[in-house]
Amino acid sequence: MPSELIREESRCIAHEIRNHTSICEIYTTIIKKTLADNNIDNKTINNALECIHKSVKMINNSVIDLKSLNNLKPSYHKASELIKQSIELSKIYKQDKDIEFKNEINTDGEIFVDENKFLACMINLLKNANEAIEETGEIVVRTESENNNLLIKVSNNGRQIPKEVHSDLFSEGFTTKKTGSGLGLFICKNNLELQNAELSLIKSDKNSTEFQIKIPLR
């Protein structure tokens, strides 16, 4: 397919996606106004609306990717705040599973990242961790420091990743899931590299699987 045709198709797809996210934004605003008008303060609903708002924001950021290859907008963010946001946004993937999230921030600091792209990468890792756990388990996010770098480690005690596929995990199109696209980890790794960060699989055995993001601290 000629490159110009691909670009035009991408613009059309981006336009259609943006139309639907706009509907989500409108109804989120309507719900918030209705709650305020009726003096209703429900923590669960408020949290759900905030998650929808964040998700729509990240979808819109991805839509921009369809229109332009250069839309990275990095700025300094406190790592702990981004980690907490990603955990809250990822809890929806638990569904009926009994999964405990543990936030062990031993080192904190400012990192220079595109907020939406960084959150999308963290959420992808946490979503994968959720899917690796059959029914009961735990997901741990912890931080360490190493030579002016922040190490963000995401681990779970779910299914082990077969050793023979470790070298292919970040390859475009590779997946171990029946309905996977093989793009999640590939996109995460590329987006993090654009932000001077490294994504790697540290280990995967019968006890736990651990991924790591290594990124410079301010």
Secondary structure, 3 states (H helix, E strand, C coil): CCHHHHHHHHHHHHHHHHHHHHHHHHHHHHHHHHHHHCCCCCHHHHHHHHHHHHHHHHHHHHHHHHHCCCCCCCEEEEHHHHHHHHHHHHHHHHCCCEEEEEEEECCCCEEEECHHHHHHHHHHHHHHHHHHCCCEEEEEEEEEEECCEEEEEEEECCCCCCHHHHHHCCCCCCCCCCCCCCCHHHHHHHHHHCCCCEEEEEEECCCCEEEEEEEECC
